[in-house]
Structures are given as C-alpha cells and as structure tokens.
C-alpha cells in the first residue's frame, strides 16, 4: 500500500494542465469494439482504471498500439469471445467498475456480452439495473449466475424500441446507446443522460457511421446501422480534475492557471465555485485563479438562508466534486449545507477532516453542514487513509493546506483517477513525496 508524505501550509504557483477525462475514457475505449476498423484515440489519461481497461481490451484480442503519450490505436478485428468466460476476465472485470460498458458494444456486434459484478469505489450502492433493463428492452435475454456474481445478455438480433430510463445514468445511457447503434430499426431513449462525455461518445459514434440525433438533450433517437467504421477521437479535459485544482488553489491561497479547460463543457462548475467566493478569471480556454490572500466568503440565498450545494444530473453539478467543495468550505467565511444525493457513503470521510480541526456536522449519510474557519485557524496535519478517488484527492488538498506533515495511506485510490499527481503537484511547488 503506497503512501504520500505531505508538508503543508505553503502557497503554490504556476500552471497545471488537466488530464484527459477519466469518465469519458471508460466509455470511448469500450466503443472501439463496435468496429473491425482502426480507431485512434488522443488525450487518454495514464491512470490505473483506464490502463486496466486497455489491458482487458488487449486480453480480449483487440490490437492495441501506443503511438505517443496519450495516443493509442485500437483494432478489434479478431476478438476472442472465449476470454469473456475465462477466470482471468472474471477477476479483471471485477476490479474495474467501467468494465460494465464492454457489454453494450459486445452485444451489438457479437450478440453476447458478459461481465462479473464490477467493483470500484466503496461509496454506496451503484445499480446496474438501468443498463440491463435497456438491453432487455432491445430484445436481449438476461441471465445472472448468483454463485459467481456473473451477468450475461444474449440476442440474435437487437430491435429498436422506445424506452424511458428509470434514472438518467451516464454509464447506463452510454451502454444502451452503444448497443442500439446496430439494432434493427429506431431506438428512442428518453430521460437519457446528456453530460459532455456522453455527447463526446455520441459524436464519435456518428463519425463511425451511427445515426444518433438529439445529442446534448435528454431524448436520443438512434437509427440502427448494419456496420460501423474507424475514426479518430480526442477526449475532453477532465472536469473533476479542473474542479480539484480550483479547490487546491483556494485552500492554499495560491495563484494558479489551469490550462485548456474547455470552458463551454464545464456547465455549473464555475458558478458553484463563485458561490463559494472563489474568484475565477477566464483567459481564452484557461482559468486564472488569483491568490485569495483575504480568504473567500460563501454567498447566502437572497432571503439570508444558508447556501445548499447539491449534485444533480447534467447540467447540474457532478457528484464527484462535492468532496472537494466540502473541503474548501472548511476554510471559507460562512456556512454551507452539502447535500450528496446520489451515494450514501461518500461523506463518511469527513471524520478525517474533523480530526484535522474542521467544523463539520454530519447530519446523515447524505448531508453535512460545514462551518468555515475563514483561515483564522488552520487545519492540523494528521495521518489518514484514502477511502476512494474523490475523498482521496480532497484529503490531499486538506493536507496541502494544513500546517505540518501529513501522511495519506492507500494512495492507489488516488492513482486510479489522477495521473502522475505527485510529480505535477511538485512542479507547482507542493512538498509531496511518494513513499
């Protein structure tokens, strides 16, 4: 188990460039299975979860070639479907939640898709019902082996249909779209997710020959095609990383420039940080954050009541940023209610922050009230363990703002979502060592 040693309490400065989007990568990489032709993908983040998925594709028989940093070609012209029944796949697929999105394209092209119950972050229940209900609506037969926790769907030919999703699941929508692009007839998906990463997937699929309309809305219409072709695709910068660096700049009173953020794809993110009192300046596609030497003040509602920040489907705030926002609020002037609606275990890391001196009232598994210190007292250094990716980066930000030396164990969780994070942080002045 890896460890970070962090000497906190120092301002940072300089420029940092966000990696390619992790959540987009897990969708885009699975889409290469829809064609026997070559697909080139740029700006792939070099992180554990993405590398695991690339490895699974290679074991499945996809020809994978790294062209340069972040750029790979994939050619799925000799897929080994027997691998899906192997003990290796049942182990490898279980270690990565994103492996669920292999099922849609495999079902579309080969008439069968299998997956072990996937793992990932321990942040609460993450249902797969939306995925499999969509496949069943398209005509697939579902089976589940309870002993092995192994799911399967099979169909001689998928048929287009109308479906109303029970939730606007991003991965569920992506999986169903990848299955429907080669179904016979027309598929309409209502209550579809419309996140930028899903829009990216739909645009890529259209370049491959799919006929998807309504991209960016919550109703997608898909005219099935008989085959798909190759393409080239460049992934967006990771909006969760961008939000993480904004939080880092505020907590450490640092002057930072975040490069090439693709402003138009950030949705509510800049607005939410501004409600917390953070100054953001747009410079082309960059975000400039001045040093908040006088701190930052949380806004109130117009009637004077306490601000509530909660997650919501796009264009609402992504739940992945609530952990960072909660940490930032510990040094703000004012109070805020954080309402994490989606996952019931994601706020349980706040006990680590309370140990560091933060004023947080955990109301229930979904809500926490944060009373900011206004930098009148700093967080104290401590030893802690990272429970998941987003809590891990939040604890790292807290440690960089705290006086003294902190230790974070289980940093493999952070490495799952953040590329070369210690190297990149040292480049802007952070005192962080990987043990």
ZIZI-V414448 format. One line per field, one symbol per residue. psi: psi as a letter, one per 20 degrees, with the letter a starting at -180 (. if undefined). Layout:
# ZIZI-V414448
psi: ???
This chain:
# ZIZI-V414448
psi: prqpppoajpqrqbqppqrqoghgghgghhiiiiqirppppqkpqmrggghgghgggghijpoppohaoipqqpoljmpnhhhhjqhghhgghhiohiihjhgghggghijqpqpqoqcbqmjapnqjggghhggghijqpqqpohgilpqqqqphpqpqrpqoqhqmpghgggggghhhhjqpbpppoqkqqkqhhhgggggghhhiirnprjpirjoppooqrhrqarrqppqqqohhgghghggggghjlqoqpoqmimgijicighgghhhijpppppncjqpporpmhjaqppqrrhjirpppprqqqpkapphiihgghgghhhjroaqqppoohgpijhjiiihghhhijqnpoogaiiqpppoqikjhprqqqrprpohrghhghghggghhiqpapqporlihgghhipplhhghhhhjjqnppp.
